[in-house]
Amino acid sequence: MTLLNHHAEGPASAPPLLLGPSLGTSYALWDDVAPELSITHRVVRWDLPGHGGSAAGLIRAGASVGDLAGRVLALADSLGIERFAYAGVSLGGAVGLHLAVHHPERLTSLAAICSSAHFNGSKPWEERAALVRREGLAGLADNAGARWFAGDFTVPRLVRDHRGADPEAYAACCDALAAFDLRDRLPEIAVPTLLVAGREDPATPPAHLREIADAVPGATLVELPGASHLAPAQCPKAVLTALRAHFGQGAHLGMAVRREVLGDQHVDRAQTRQTPFTARFQDFISRYAWGEIWTDPTLSRRERSMITLTALVAHGHYDELAMHVRAARRNGLTPEEIGAVLLQTAVYCGVPAANSAFATAQRVLAEEDGTS
Ligand SMILES: O=C(O)CC1=CCC(=O)O1
């Protein structure tokens, strides 16, 4: 079966995240966002039928958003992806809402960006479909900037892709928008849902996203100043921040605990030194060590500090030990208690190891609070 054209990036073992485009665009809409998301996710972005590299024959006149969602599920199946997080812009977001209502077992999480549960009824889309079937896409592409972007901003590649889309396939996507209205079903959506609105979006203004946020239980709404309809292209950093917080909560929570235990100065320094080569490791540490282990309430942070100090002495990791002596003080251990832990390591890890550990800890404590 012919599949939607797509581009996959990120580790094959990472949690899958599918990204959907808006009408008239291609997956290039995600150029400034997807590579960053692919640090933690297996990102698959796809093209609408007749847009970008997808065959026009993948959609017919009178199509529905459900038909497009079916194409997305077929793509996921072909990649061996059973459950996935999903983010989509406008029509791509409508596909996400449809999946959340009709195929909730396939979704882990949803973000709808500059989208809506209805696109202002059928009339404007019937008119647009008729115009495109009659005259092609040149006229619409000429004024794409005003519909898509705030101010003088533009992305020539996206406007070119709009001009190059197949008119019949584009018109069939308009048919799908004309028939789309999911308002009554929104309260059924049970996956974690994020709505992102562009404050200056004339096509799907913030009120449309607020309507979804009000109806979907537990949904979060973020409004972006300076963004119009194609927020991922015009405000990629803000969109990235919102998506990261939504899809990577482990890392988010982990980062907060890491800052509490190791201090802002240390974490900021580690972040500044981060390179594309080390980014996945840093993210792994935040999610796993800090997001899962240090956040587990079974043991107190004081107890975890004692265990960590001992383990670091056992393996002779004295640089890490210095960092964790500081962390132990932040977690409430007194210099006397730290000394007692190190004394015990002399029994179980060996006197030379404890000797080096005392030297390291003494230096750190003297720097920290002049207690030694
Ligand atoms: O093309 C537009 O004017 C805006 C739009 C509506 C639905 C979509 O995907 O883009």
The ligand as an SDF file (V2000), in Angstrom:
LIG
                    3D

 10 10  0  0  0  0  0  0  0  0999 V2000
   -4.7020   27.7350    4.9170 O   0  0  0  0  0  0  0  0  0  0  0  0
   -5.2440   28.4000    5.7760 C   0  0  0  0  0  0  0  0  0  0  0  0
   -5.7950   29.4460    5.5190 O   0  0  0  0  0  0  0  0  0  0  0  0
   -5.1940   28.0000    7.2390 C   0  0  0  0  0  0  0  0  0  0  0  0
   -5.5670   26.5910    7.5100 C   0  0  0  0  0  0  0  0  0  0  0  0
   -6.7860   26.1270    7.8590 C   0  0  0  0  0  0  0  0  0  0  0  0
   -6.7180   24.6910    8.0680 C   0  0  0  0  0  0  0  0  0  0  0  0
   -5.2820   24.4460    7.8600 C   0  0  0  0  0  0  0  0  0  0  0  0
   -4.6830   23.3630    7.9860 O   0  0  0  0  0  0  0  0  0  0  0  0
   -4.6560   25.5820    7.5260 O   0  0  0  0  0  0  0  0  0  0  0  0
  1  2  2  0
  2  3  1  0
  2  4  1  0
  4  5  1  0
  5  6  2  0
  5 10  1  0
  6  7  1  0
  7  8  1  0
  8  9  2  0
  8 10  1  0
M  END
$$$$
